[in-house]
Amino acid sequence: MAEQHYEVPDISCMHCKRAIEDALGSLKGVDGVTVSVDAKTVDVVYDDSLVRPEELESRLAEEGYPVKK
């Protein structure tokens, strides 16, 4: 298992949290998603043989939550 930590400035409410959890959680290989509304962060635990960090970032952007670079 691998872990990724993202800063996502556009997280502002519980709706954002649920949308991100649903979007990333539906990807094959994602084992866990933790979203902090207050810290504006997303932590993902995933199987790196099934999903790449680029796919996680792309899904976040598609949902309207681009990762801070």
PQR file of N, CA, C, O and H, with PARSE charges and radii, in Angstrom:
ATOM      1  N   MET A   1       0.835  -1.191   0.000 -0.4000 1.5000
ATOM      2  CA  MET A   1       0.000   0.000   0.000 -0.0000 2.0000
ATOM      3  C   MET A   1       0.876   1.249   0.000  0.5500 1.7000
ATOM      4  O   MET A   1       1.966   1.269   0.572 -0.5500 1.4000
ATOM      5  N   ALA A   2       0.374   2.274  -0.649 -0.4000 1.5000
ATOM      6  CA  ALA A   2       1.067   3.557  -0.708 -0.0000 2.0000
ATOM      7  C   ALA A   2       0.137   4.626  -0.144  0.5500 1.7000
ATOM      8  O   ALA A   2      -1.067   4.412  -0.006 -0.5500 1.4000
ATOM      9  H   ALA A   2      -0.511   2.258  -1.113  0.4000 1.0000
ATOM     10  N   GLU A   3       0.713   5.769   0.175 -0.4000 1.5000
ATOM     11  CA  GLU A   3      -0.074   6.889   0.702 -0.0000 2.0000
ATOM     12  C   GLU A   3       0.281   8.168  -0.040  0.5500 1.7000
ATOM     13  O   GLU A   3       1.436   8.383  -0.409 -0.5500 1.4000
ATOM     14  H   GLU A   3       1.692   5.943   0.063  0.4000 1.0000
ATOM     15  N   GLN A   4      -0.715   9.010  -0.256 -0.4000 1.5000
ATOM     16  CA  GLN A   4      -0.521  10.333  -0.849 -0.0000 2.0000
ATOM     17  C   GLN A   4      -1.194  11.359   0.050  0.5500 1.7000
ATOM     18  O   GLN A   4      -2.258  11.110   0.617 -0.5500 1.4000
ATOM     19  H   GLN A   4      -1.653   8.835   0.044  0.4000 1.0000
ATOM     20  N   HIS A   5      -0.560  12.506   0.167 -0.4000 1.5000
ATOM     21  CA  HIS A   5      -1.110  13.625   0.933 -0.0000 2.0000
ATOM     22  C   HIS A   5      -1.229  14.804  -0.023  0.5500 1.7000
ATOM     23  O   HIS A   5      -0.263  15.165  -0.695 -0.5500 1.4000
ATOM     24  H   HIS A   5       0.304  12.708  -0.293  0.4000 1.0000
ATOM     25  N   TYR A   6      -2.407  15.398  -0.082 -0.4000 1.5000
ATOM     26  CA  TYR A   6      -2.654  16.521  -0.983 -0.0000 2.0000
ATOM     27  C   TYR A   6      -3.192  17.717  -0.222  0.5500 1.7000
ATOM     28  O   TYR A   6      -3.989  17.572   0.705 -0.5500 1.4000
ATOM     29  H   TYR A   6      -3.191  15.104   0.464  0.4000 1.0000
ATOM     30  N   GLU A   7      -2.748  18.901  -0.621 -0.4000 1.5000
ATOM     31  CA  GLU A   7      -3.367  20.147  -0.178 -0.0000 2.0000
ATOM     32  C   GLU A   7      -4.364  20.536  -1.255  0.5500 1.7000
ATOM     33  O   GLU A   7      -4.019  20.637  -2.432 -0.5500 1.4000
ATOM     34  H   GLU A   7      -2.101  19.019  -1.374  0.4000 1.0000
ATOM     35  N   VAL A   8      -5.614  20.756  -0.836 -0.4000 1.5000
ATOM     36  CA  VAL A   8      -6.690  21.056  -1.774 -0.0000 2.0000
ATOM     37  C   VAL A   8      -7.416  22.307  -1.275  0.5500 1.7000
ATOM     38  O   VAL A   8      -8.341  22.207  -0.469 -0.5500 1.4000
ATOM     39  H   VAL A   8      -5.895  20.674   0.120  0.4000 1.0000
ATOM     40  N   PRO A   9      -6.998  23.485  -1.750 -0.5600 1.5000
ATOM     41  CA  PRO A   9      -7.515  24.753  -1.226  0.2800 2.0000
ATOM     42  C   PRO A   9      -9.024  24.964  -1.370  0.5500 1.7000
ATOM     43  O   PRO A   9      -9.612  25.745  -0.622 -0.5500 1.4000
ATOM     44  N   ASP A  10      -9.654  24.273  -2.326 -0.4000 1.5000
ATOM     45  CA  ASP A  10     -11.076  24.513  -2.578 -0.0000 2.0000
ATOM     46  C   ASP A  10     -12.018  23.718  -1.680  0.5500 1.7000
ATOM     47  O   ASP A  10     -13.234  23.809  -1.850 -0.5500 1.4000
ATOM     48  H   ASP A  10      -9.176  23.639  -2.934  0.4000 1.0000
ATOM     49  N   ILE A  11     -11.502  22.945  -0.736 -0.4000 1.5000
ATOM     50  CA  ILE A  11     -12.363  22.235   0.219 -0.0000 2.0000
ATOM     51  C   ILE A  11     -12.912  23.260   1.212  0.5500 1.7000
ATOM     52  O   ILE A  11     -12.150  23.981   1.856 -0.5500 1.4000
ATOM     53  H   ILE A  11     -10.514  22.871  -0.598  0.4000 1.0000
ATOM     54  N   SER A  12     -14.247  23.319   1.329 -0.4000 1.5000
ATOM     55  CA  SER A  12     -14.818  24.332   2.218 -0.0000 2.0000
ATOM     56  C   SER A  12     -15.961  23.834   3.106  0.5500 1.7000
ATOM     57  O   SER A  12     -16.381  24.536   4.026 -0.5500 1.4000
ATOM     58  H   SER A  12     -14.866  22.734   0.806  0.4000 1.0000
ATOM     59  N   CYS A  13     -16.468  22.619   2.833 -0.4000 1.5000
ATOM     60  CA  CYS A  13     -17.637  22.183   3.593 -0.0000 2.0000
ATOM     61  C   CYS A  13     -17.754  20.662   3.585  0.5500 1.7000
ATOM     62  O   CYS A  13     -16.954  19.964   2.963 -0.5500 1.4000
ATOM     63  H   CYS A  13     -16.126  22.049   2.085  0.4000 1.0000
ATOM     64  N   MET A  14     -18.756  20.172   4.281 -0.4000 1.5000
ATOM     65  CA  MET A  14     -18.978  18.729   4.362 -0.0000 2.0000
ATOM     66  C   MET A  14     -19.391  18.142   3.010  0.5500 1.7000
ATOM     67  O   MET A  14     -19.099  16.981   2.723 -0.5500 1.4000
ATOM     68  H   MET A  14     -19.407  20.739   4.787  0.4000 1.0000
ATOM     69  N   HIS A  15     -20.066  18.938   2.182 -0.4000 1.5000
ATOM     70  CA  HIS A  15     -20.403  18.463   0.831 -0.0000 2.0000
ATOM     71  C   HIS A  15     -19.125  18.172   0.052  0.5500 1.7000
ATOM     72  O   HIS A  15     -19.031  17.153  -0.633 -0.5500 1.4000
ATOM     73  H   HIS A  15     -20.303  19.881   2.415  0.4000 1.0000
ATOM     74  N   CYS A  16     -18.143  19.066   0.155 -0.4000 1.5000
ATOM     75  CA  CYS A  16     -16.848  18.861  -0.511 -0.0000 2.0000
ATOM     76  C   CYS A  16     -16.221  17.560  -0.025  0.5500 1.7000
ATOM     77  O   CYS A  16     -15.728  16.758  -0.818 -0.5500 1.4000
ATOM     78  H   CYS A  16     -18.220  19.894   0.711  0.4000 1.0000
ATOM     79  N   LYS A  17     -16.248  17.367   1.272 -0.4000 1.5000
ATOM     80  CA  LYS A  17     -15.663  16.166   1.891 -0.0000 2.0000
ATOM     81  C   LYS A  17     -16.298  14.906   1.319  0.5500 1.7000
ATOM     82  O   LYS A  17     -15.591  13.984   0.911 -0.5500 1.4000
ATOM     83  H   LYS A  17     -16.649  18.019   1.916  0.4000 1.0000
ATOM     84  N   ARG A  18     -17.622  14.862   1.287 -0.4000 1.5000
ATOM     85  CA  ARG A  18     -18.329  13.687   0.778 -0.0000 2.0000
ATOM     86  C   ARG A  18     -18.062  13.476  -0.711  0.5500 1.7000
ATOM     87  O   ARG A  18     -17.884  12.342  -1.155 -0.5500 1.4000
ATOM     88  H   ARG A  18     -18.196  15.610   1.619  0.4000 1.0000
ATOM     89  N   ALA A  19     -18.033  14.561  -1.481 -0.4000 1.5000
ATOM     90  CA  ALA A  19     -17.794  14.452  -2.926 -0.0000 2.0000
ATOM     91  C   ALA A  19     -16.412  13.865  -3.202  0.5500 1.7000
ATOM     92  O   ALA A  19     -16.259  13.018  -4.083 -0.5500 1.4000
ATOM     93  H   ALA A  19     -18.178  15.482  -1.120  0.4000 1.0000
ATOM     94  N   ILE A  20     -15.417  14.310  -2.455 -0.4000 1.5000
ATOM     95  CA  ILE A  20     -14.052  13.807  -2.633 -0.0000 2.0000
ATOM     96  C   ILE A  20     -13.960  12.351  -2.192  0.5500 1.7000
ATOM     97  O   ILE A  20     -13.362  11.529  -2.887 -0.5500 1.4000
ATOM     98  H   ILE A  20     -15.541  14.997  -1.740  0.4000 1.0000
ATOM     99  N   GLU A  21     -14.543  12.029  -1.051 -0.4000 1.5000
ATOM    100  CA  GLU A  21     -14.520  10.640  -0.566 -0.0000 2.0000
ATOM    101  C   GLU A  21     -15.184   9.703  -1.572  0.5500 1.7000
ATOM    102  O   GLU A  21     -14.676   8.612  -1.835 -0.5500 1.4000
ATOM    103  H   GLU A  21     -15.029  12.697  -0.486  0.4000 1.0000
ATOM    104  N   ASP A  22     -16.312  10.123  -2.131 -0.4000 1.5000
ATOM    105  CA  ASP A  22     -17.018   9.291  -3.108 -0.0000 2.0000
ATOM    106  C   ASP A  22     -16.217   9.149  -4.401  0.5500 1.7000
ATOM    107  O   ASP A  22     -16.103   8.053  -4.951 -0.5500 1.4000
ATOM    108  H   ASP A  22     -16.725  11.009  -1.916  0.4000 1.0000
ATOM    109  N   ALA A  23     -15.663  10.261  -4.881 -0.4000 1.5000
ATOM    110  CA  ALA A  23     -14.929  10.244  -6.149 -0.0000 2.0000
ATOM    111  C   ALA A  23     -13.676   9.377  -6.069  0.5500 1.7000
ATOM    112  O   ALA A  23     -13.434   8.551  -6.950 -0.5500 1.4000
ATOM    113  H   ALA A  23     -15.755  11.151  -4.434  0.4000 1.0000
ATOM    114  N   LEU A  24     -12.892   9.558  -5.033 -0.4000 1.5000
ATOM    115  CA  LEU A  24     -11.655   8.783  -4.906 -0.0000 2.0000
ATOM    116  C   LEU A  24     -11.935   7.358  -4.442  0.5500 1.7000
ATOM    117  O   LEU A  24     -11.274   6.414  -4.874 -0.5500 1.4000
ATOM    118  H   LEU A  24     -13.088  10.229  -4.318  0.4000 1.0000
ATOM    119  N   GLY A  25     -12.912   7.213  -3.565 -0.4000 1.5000
ATOM    120  CA  GLY A  25     -13.242   5.893  -3.043 -0.0000 2.0000
ATOM    121  C   GLY A  25     -13.767   4.941  -4.102  0.5500 1.7000
ATOM    122  O   GLY A  25     -13.706   3.724  -3.926 -0.5500 1.4000
ATOM    123  H   GLY A  25     -13.449   7.980  -3.214  0.4000 1.0000
ATOM    124  N   SER A  26     -14.283   5.481  -5.202 -0.4000 1.5000
ATOM    125  CA  SER A  26     -14.811   4.632  -6.271 -0.0000 2.0000
ATOM    126  C   SER A  26     -13.723   4.118  -7.209  0.5500 1.7000
ATOM    127  O   SER A  26     -13.989   3.257  -8.047 -0.5500 1.4000
ATOM    128  H   SER A  26     -14.332   6.469  -5.345  0.4000 1.0000
ATOM    129  N   LEU A  27     -12.506   4.636  -7.079 -0.4000 1.5000
ATOM    130  CA  LEU A  27     -11.409   4.175  -7.932 -0.0000 2.0000
ATOM    131  C   LEU A  27     -10.909   2.811  -7.463  0.5500 1.7000
ATOM    132  O   LEU A  27     -10.704   2.593  -6.269 -0.5500 1.4000
ATOM    133  H   LEU A  27     -12.290   5.336  -6.399  0.4000 1.0000
ATOM    134  N   LYS A  28     -10.715   1.900  -8.410 -0.4000 1.5000
ATOM    135  CA  LYS A  28     -10.183   0.580  -8.083 -0.0000 2.0000
ATOM    136  C   LYS A  28      -8.779   0.741  -7.524  0.5500 1.7000
ATOM    137  O   LYS A  28      -7.928   1.386  -8.138 -0.5500 1.4000
ATOM    138  H   LYS A  28     -10.881   2.078  -9.380  0.4000 1.0000
ATOM    139  N   GLY A  29      -8.540   0.158  -6.369 -0.4000 1.5000
ATOM    140  CA  GLY A  29      -7.225   0.226  -5.745 -0.0000 2.0000
ATOM    141  C   GLY A  29      -7.142   1.197  -4.590  0.5500 1.7000
ATOM    142  O   GLY A  29      -6.178   1.160  -3.824 -0.5500 1.4000
ATOM    143  H   GLY A  29      -9.230  -0.365  -5.870  0.4000 1.0000
ATOM    144  N   VAL A  30      -8.139   2.075  -4.443 -0.4000 1.5000
ATOM    145  CA  VAL A  30      -8.137   3.016  -3.320 -0.0000 2.0000
ATOM    146  C   VAL A  30      -8.698   2.299  -2.097  0.5500 1.7000
ATOM    147  O   VAL A  30      -9.807   1.765  -2.125 -0.5500 1.4000
ATOM    148  H   VAL A  30      -8.921   2.105  -5.064  0.4000 1.0000
ATOM    149  N   ASP A  31      -7.910   2.298  -1.026 -0.4000 1.5000
ATOM    150  CA  ASP A  31      -8.288   1.580   0.190 -0.0000 2.0000
ATOM    151  C   ASP A  31      -8.884   2.500   1.247  0.5500 1.7000
ATOM    152  O   ASP A  31      -9.679   2.055   2.076 -0.5500 1.4000
ATOM    153  H   ASP A  31      -7.010   2.731  -1.004  0.4000 1.0000
ATOM    154  N   GLY A  32      -8.508   3.784   1.228 -0.4000 1.5000
ATOM    155  CA  GLY A  32      -9.033   4.711   2.217 -0.0000 2.0000
ATOM    156  C   GLY A  32      -8.810   6.152   1.812  0.5500 1.7000
ATOM    157  O   GLY A  32      -7.807   6.490   1.184 -0.5500 1.4000
ATOM    158  H   GLY A  32      -7.863   4.145   0.555  0.4000 1.0000
ATOM    159  N   VAL A  33      -9.766   7.001   2.182 -0.4000 1.5000
ATOM    160  CA  VAL A  33      -9.685   8.432   1.884 -0.0000 2.0000
ATOM    161  C   VAL A  33     -10.053   9.189   3.152  0.5500 1.7000
ATOM    162  O   VAL A  33     -11.105   8.948   3.744 -0.5500 1.4000
ATOM    163  H   VAL A  33     -10.581   6.726   2.692  0.4000 1.0000
ATOM    164  N   THR A  34      -9.181  10.105   3.567 -0.4000 1.5000
ATOM    165  CA  THR A  34      -9.447  10.951   4.725 -0.0000 2.0000
ATOM    166  C   THR A  34      -9.372  12.401   4.272  0.5500 1.7000
ATOM    167  O   THR A  34      -8.349  12.852   3.757 -0.5500 1.4000
ATOM    168  H   THR A  34      -8.326  10.300   3.086  0.4000 1.0000
ATOM    169  N   VAL A  35     -10.470  13.123   4.473 -0.4000 1.5000
ATOM    170  CA  VAL A  35     -10.540  14.524   4.065 -0.0000 2.0000
ATOM    171  C   VAL A  35     -10.682  15.386   5.309  0.5500 1.7000
ATOM    172  O   VAL A  35     -11.543  15.132   6.151 -0.5500 1.4000
ATOM    173  H   VAL A  35     -11.300  12.756   4.892  0.4000 1.0000
ATOM    174  N   SER A  36      -9.835  16.407   5.424 -0.4000 1.5000
ATOM    175  CA  SER A  36      -9.949  17.384   6.509 -0.0000 2.0000
ATOM    176  C   SER A  36     -10.426  18.702   5.920  0.5500 1.7000
ATOM    177  O   SER A  36      -9.709  19.352   5.159 -0.5500 1.4000
ATOM    178  H   SER A  36      -9.136  16.613   4.739  0.4000 1.0000
ATOM    179  N   VAL A  37     -11.654  19.090   6.282 -0.4000 1.5000
ATOM    180  CA  VAL A  37     -12.205  20.353   5.801 -0.0000 2.0000
ATOM    181  C   VAL A  37     -11.411  21.519   6.380  0.5500 1.7000
ATOM    182  O   VAL A  37     -11.081  22.462   5.661 -0.5500 1.4000
ATOM    183  H   VAL A  37     -12.236  18.562   6.900  0.4000 1.0000
ATOM    184  N   ASP A  38     -11.103  21.462   7.676 -0.4000 1.5000
ATOM    185  CA  ASP A  38     -10.379  22.558   8.334 -0.0000 2.0000
ATOM    186  C   ASP A  38      -8.974  22.749   7.771  0.5500 1.7000
ATOM    187  O   ASP A  38      -8.553  23.880   7.523 -0.5500 1.4000
ATOM    188  H   ASP A  38     -11.371  20.696   8.260  0.4000 1.0000
ATOM    189  N   ALA A  39      -8.252  21.657   7.568 -0.4000 1.5000
ATOM    190  CA  ALA A  39      -6.873  21.742   7.073 -0.0000 2.0000
ATOM    191  C   ALA A  39      -6.807  21.825   5.550  0.5500 1.7000
ATOM    192  O   ALA A  39      -5.759  22.132   4.981 -0.5500 1.4000
ATOM    193  H   ALA A  39      -8.593  20.739   7.768  0.4000 1.0000
ATOM    194  N   LYS A  40      -7.941  21.549   4.891 -0.4000 1.5000
ATOM    195  CA  LYS A  40      -8.010  21.534   3.427 -0.0000 2.0000
ATOM    196  C   LYS A  40      -7.016  20.535   2.840  0.5500 1.7000
ATOM    197  O   LYS A  40      -6.252  20.849   1.926 -0.5500 1.4000
ATOM    198  H   LYS A  40      -8.792  21.300   5.353  0.4000 1.0000
ATOM    199  N   THR A  41      -7.049  19.316   3.395 -0.4000 1.5000
ATOM    200  CA  THR A  41      -6.149  18.262   2.940 -0.0000 2.0000
ATOM    201  C   THR A  41      -6.914  16.976   2.638  0.5500 1.7000
ATOM    202  O   THR A  41      -8.013  16.740   3.140 -0.5500 1.4000
ATOM    203  H   THR A  41      -7.669  19.061   4.137  0.4000 1.0000
ATOM    204  N   VAL A  42      -6.287  16.158   1.798 -0.4000 1.5000
ATOM    205  CA  VAL A  42      -6.818  14.840   1.457 -0.0000 2.0000
ATOM    206  C   VAL A  42      -5.674  13.845   1.587  0.5500 1.7000
ATOM    207  O   VAL A  42      -4.600  14.045   1.021 -0.5500 1.4000
ATOM    208  H   VAL A  42      -5.394  16.350   1.390  0.4000 1.0000
ATOM    209  N   ASP A  43      -5.911  12.774   2.335 -0.4000 1.5000
ATOM    210  CA  ASP A  43      -4.942  11.692   2.465 -0.0000 2.0000
ATOM    211  C   ASP A  43      -5.566  10.434   1.871  0.5500 1.7000
ATOM    212  O   ASP A  43      -6.704  10.079   2.180 -0.5500 1.4000
ATOM    213  H   ASP A  43      -6.784  12.612   2.795  0.4000 1.0000
ATOM    214  N   VAL A  44      -4.799   9.771   1.014 -0.4000 1.5000
ATOM    215  CA  VAL A  44      -5.307   8.596   0.316 -0.0000 2.0000
ATOM    216  C   VAL A  44      -4.361   7.419   0.543  0.5500 1.7000
ATOM    217  O   VAL A  44      -3.146   7.544   0.394 -0.5500 1.4000
ATOM    218  H   VAL A  44      -3.875  10.059   0.763  0.4000 1.0000
ATOM    219  N   VAL A  45      -4.936   6.281   0.905 -0.4000 1.5000
ATOM    220  CA  VAL A  45      -4.194   5.027   0.998 -0.0000 2.0000
ATOM    221  C   VAL A  45      -4.655   4.188  -0.192  0.5500 1.7000
ATOM    222  O   VAL A  45      -5.853   3.996  -0.401 -0.5500 1.4000
ATOM    223  H   VAL A  45      -5.924   6.179   1.026  0.4000 1.0000
ATOM    224  N   TYR A  46      -3.687   3.688  -0.972 -0.4000 1.5000
ATOM    225  CA  TYR A  46      -4.057   2.996  -2.199 -0.0000 2.0000
ATOM    226  C   TYR A  46      -3.023   1.938  -2.570  0.5500 1.7000
ATOM    227  O   TYR A  46      -1.894   1.942  -2.078 -0.5500 1.4000
ATOM    228  H   TYR A  46      -2.714   3.844  -0.802  0.4000 1.0000
ATOM    229  N   ASP A  47      -3.439   1.042  -3.443 -0.4000 1.5000
ATOM    230  CA  ASP A  47      -2.563   0.002  -3.978 -0.0000 2.0000
ATOM    231  C   ASP A  47      -1.908   0.577  -5.231  0.5500 1.7000
ATOM    232  O   ASP A  47      -2.573   0.782  -6.246 -0.5500 1.4000
ATOM    233  H   ASP A  47      -4.356   1.039  -3.842  0.4000 1.0000
ATOM    234  N   ASP A  48      -0.610   0.834  -5.157 -0.4000 1.5000
ATOM    235  CA  ASP A  48       0.065   1.488  -6.280 -0.0000 2.0000
ATOM    236  C   ASP A  48       0.260   0.571  -7.487  0.5500 1.7000
ATOM    237  O   ASP A  48       0.785   1.007  -8.512 -0.5500 1.4000
ATOM    238  H   ASP A  48      -0.070   0.667  -4.332  0.4000 1.0000
ATOM    239  N   SER A  49      -0.149  -0.676  -7.380 -0.4000 1.5000
ATOM    240  CA  SER A  49      -0.134  -1.537  -8.561 -0.0000 2.0000
ATOM    241  C   SER A  49      -1.443  -1.408  -9.348  0.5500 1.7000
ATOM    242  O   SER A  49      -1.545  -1.894 -10.475 -0.5500 1.4000
ATOM    243  H   SER A  49      -0.575  -1.030  -6.548  0.4000 1.0000
ATOM    244  N   LEU A  50      -2.441  -0.750  -8.748 -0.4000 1.5000
ATOM    245  CA  LEU A  50      -3.745  -0.598  -9.395 -0.0000 2.0000
ATOM    246  C   LEU A  50      -4.090   0.838  -9.772  0.5500 1.7000
ATOM    247  O   LEU A  50      -4.869   1.061 -10.698 -0.5500 1.4000
ATOM    248  H   LEU A  50      -2.358  -0.355  -7.833  0.4000 1.0000
ATOM    249  N   VAL A  51      -3.529   1.798  -9.077 -0.4000 1.5000
ATOM    250  CA  VAL A  51      -3.847   3.205  -9.347 -0.0000 2.0000
ATOM    251  C   VAL A  51      -2.592   4.047  -9.124  0.5500 1.7000
ATOM    252  O   VAL A  51      -1.798   3.780  -8.222 -0.5500 1.4000
ATOM    253  H   VAL A  51      -2.896   1.616  -8.324  0.4000 1.0000
ATOM    254  N   ARG A  52      -2.431   5.076  -9.969 -0.4000 1.5000
ATOM    255  CA  ARG A  52      -1.260   5.953  -9.875 -0.0000 2.0000
ATOM    256  C   ARG A  52      -1.654   7.292  -9.248  0.5500 1.7000
ATOM    257  O   ARG A  52      -2.816   7.690  -9.325 -0.5500 1.4000
ATOM    258  H   ARG A  52      -3.076   5.293 -10.702  0.4000 1.0000
ATOM    259  N   PRO A  53      -0.699   7.988  -8.630 -0.5600 1.5000
ATOM    260  CA  PRO A  53      -0.992   9.302  -8.050  0.2800 2.0000
ATOM    261  C   PRO A  53      -1.592  10.275  -9.070  0.5500 1.7000
ATOM    262  O   PRO A  53      -2.441  11.096  -8.722 -0.5500 1.4000
ATOM    263  N   GLU A  54      -1.153  10.182 -10.318 -0.4000 1.5000
ATOM    264  CA  GLU A  54      -1.687  11.059 -11.362 -0.0000 2.0000
ATOM    265  C   GLU A  54      -3.184  10.852 -11.555  0.5500 1.7000
ATOM    266  O   GLU A  54      -3.919  11.800 -11.835 -0.5500 1.4000
ATOM    267  H   GLU A  54      -0.464   9.515 -10.600  0.4000 1.0000
ATOM    268  N   GLU A  55      -3.632   9.607 -11.404 -0.4000 1.5000
ATOM    269  CA  GLU A  55      -5.058   9.314 -11.530 -0.0000 2.0000
ATOM    270  C   GLU A  55      -5.842   9.921 -10.370  0.5500 1.7000
ATOM    271  O   GLU A  55      -6.954  10.414 -10.558 -0.5500 1.4000
ATOM    272  H   GLU A  55      -3.036   8.837 -11.177  0.4000 1.0000
ATOM    273  N   LEU A  56      -5.266   9.884  -9.180 -0.4000 1.5000
ATOM    274  CA  LEU A  56      -5.916  10.486  -8.015 -0.0000 2.0000
ATOM    275  C   LEU A  56      -6.058  11.990  -8.220  0.5500 1.7000
ATOM    276  O   LEU A  56      -7.125  12.560  -7.989 -0.5500 1.4000
ATOM    277  H   LEU A  56      -4.363   9.483  -9.027  0.4000 1.0000
ATOM    278  N   GLU A  57      -4.970  12.628  -8.655 -0.4000 1.5000
ATOM    279  CA  GLU A  57      -4.982  14.076  -8.881 -0.0000 2.0000
ATOM    280  C   GLU A  57      -5.961  14.448  -9.986  0.5500 1.7000
ATOM    281  O   GLU A  57      -6.674  15.446  -9.880 -0.5500 1.4000
ATOM    282  H   GLU A  57      -4.103  12.165  -8.842  0.4000 1.0000
ATOM    283  N   SER A  58      -5.995  13.653 -11.037 -0.4000 1.5000
ATOM    284  CA  SER A  58      -6.911  13.907 -12.143 -0.0000 2.0000
ATOM    285  C   SER A  58      -8.362  13.809 -11.687  0.5500 1.7000
ATOM    286  O   SER A  58      -9.188  14.643 -12.058 -0.5500 1.4000
ATOM    287  H   SER A  58      -5.415  12.842 -11.122  0.4000 1.0000
ATOM    288  N   ARG A  59      -8.673  12.805 -10.890 -0.4000 1.5000
ATOM    289  CA  ARG A  59     -10.046  12.645 -10.395 -0.0000 2.0000
ATOM    290  C   ARG A  59     -10.439  13.819  -9.504  0.5500 1.7000
ATOM    291  O   ARG A  59     -11.564  14.311  -9.588 -0.5500 1.4000
ATOM    292  H   ARG A  59      -8.003  12.128 -10.588  0.4000 1.0000
ATOM    293  N   LEU A  60      -9.523  14.272  -8.654 -0.4000 1.5000
ATOM    294  CA  LEU A  60      -9.800  15.444  -7.816 -0.0000 2.0000
ATOM    295  C   LEU A  60     -10.107  16.657  -8.685  0.5500 1.7000
ATOM    296  O   LEU A  60     -11.067  17.380  -8.424 -0.5500 1.4000
ATOM    297  H   LEU A  60      -8.609  13.873  -8.586  0.4000 1.0000
ATOM    298  N   ALA A  61      -9.300  16.882  -9.710 -0.4000 1.5000
ATOM    299  CA  ALA A  61      -9.507  18.028 -10.601 -0.0000 2.0000
ATOM    300  C   ALA A  61     -10.837  17.917 -11.344  0.5500 1.7000
ATOM    301  O   ALA A  61     -11.549  18.910 -11.490 -0.5500 1.4000
ATOM    302  H   ALA A  61      -8.520  16.294  -9.922  0.4000 1.0000
ATOM    303  N   GLU A  62     -11.174  16.716 -11.812 -0.4000 1.5000
ATOM    304  CA  GLU A  62     -12.445  16.491 -12.506 -0.0000 2.0000
ATOM    305  C   GLU A  62     -13.634  16.846 -11.620  0.5500 1.7000
ATOM    306  O   GLU A  62     -14.653  17.335 -12.106 -0.5500 1.4000
ATOM    307  H   GLU A  62     -10.595  15.910 -11.693  0.4000 1.0000
ATOM    308  N   GLU A  63     -13.502  16.600 -10.330 -0.4000 1.5000
ATOM    309  CA  GLU A  63     -14.581  16.883  -9.382 -0.0000 2.0000
ATOM    310  C   GLU A  63     -14.605  18.347  -8.943  0.5500 1.7000
ATOM    311  O   GLU A  63     -15.494  18.759  -8.198 -0.5500 1.4000
ATOM    312  H   GLU A  63     -12.673  16.203  -9.934  0.4000 1.0000
ATOM    313  N   GLY A  64     -13.624  19.133  -9.408 -0.4000 1.5000
ATOM    314  CA  GLY A  64     -13.588  20.555  -9.060 -0.0000 2.0000
ATOM    315  C   GLY A  64     -12.707  20.884  -7.870  0.5500 1.7000
ATOM    316  O   GLY A  64     -12.829  21.954  -7.275 -0.5500 1.4000
ATOM    317  H   GLY A  64     -12.902  18.798 -10.013  0.4000 1.0000
ATOM    318  N   TYR A  65     -11.816  19.959  -7.524 -0.4000 1.5000
ATOM    319  CA  TYR A  65     -10.930  20.147  -6.375 -0.0000 2.0000
ATOM    320  C   TYR A  65      -9.469  19.929  -6.778  0.5500 1.7000
ATOM    321  O   TYR A  65      -8.857  18.934  -6.392 -0.5500 1.4000
ATOM    322  H   TYR A  65     -11.718  19.090  -8.008  0.4000 1.0000
ATOM    323  N   PRO A  66      -8.915  20.863  -7.555 -0.5600 1.5000
ATOM    324  CA  PRO A  66      -7.523  20.691  -7.990  0.2800 2.0000
ATOM    325  C   PRO A  66      -6.548  20.731  -6.812  0.5500 1.7000
ATOM    326  O   PRO A  66      -6.763  21.424  -5.818 -0.5500 1.4000
ATOM    327  N   VAL A  67      -5.481  19.968  -6.963 -0.4000 1.5000
ATOM    328  CA  VAL A  67      -4.439  19.868  -5.947 -0.0000 2.0000
ATOM    329  C   VAL A  67      -3.519  21.077  -6.036  0.5500 1.7000
ATOM    330  O   VAL A  67      -3.155  21.512  -7.129 -0.5500 1.4000
ATOM    331  H   VAL A  67      -5.307  19.405  -7.771  0.4000 1.0000
ATOM    332  N   LYS A  68      -3.147  21.616  -4.883 -0.4000 1.5000
ATOM    333  CA  LYS A  68      -2.198  22.728  -4.842 -0.0000 2.0000
ATOM    334  C   LYS A  68      -0.818  22.196  -5.190  0.5500 1.7000
ATOM    335  O   LYS A  68      -0.353  21.223  -4.597 -0.5500 1.4000
ATOM    336  H   LYS A  68      -3.443  21.263  -3.995  0.4000 1.0000
ATOM    337  N   LYS A  69      -0.170  22.830  -6.144 -0.4000 1.5000
ATOM    338  CA  LYS A  69       1.181  22.404  -6.579 -0.0000 2.0000
ATOM    339  C   LYS A  69       2.237  23.228  -5.895  0.5500 1.7000
ATOM    340  O   LYS A  69       3.428  23.021  -6.128 -0.5500 1.4000
ATOM    341  H   LYS A  69      -0.547  23.621  -6.626  0.4000 1.0000
TER
END
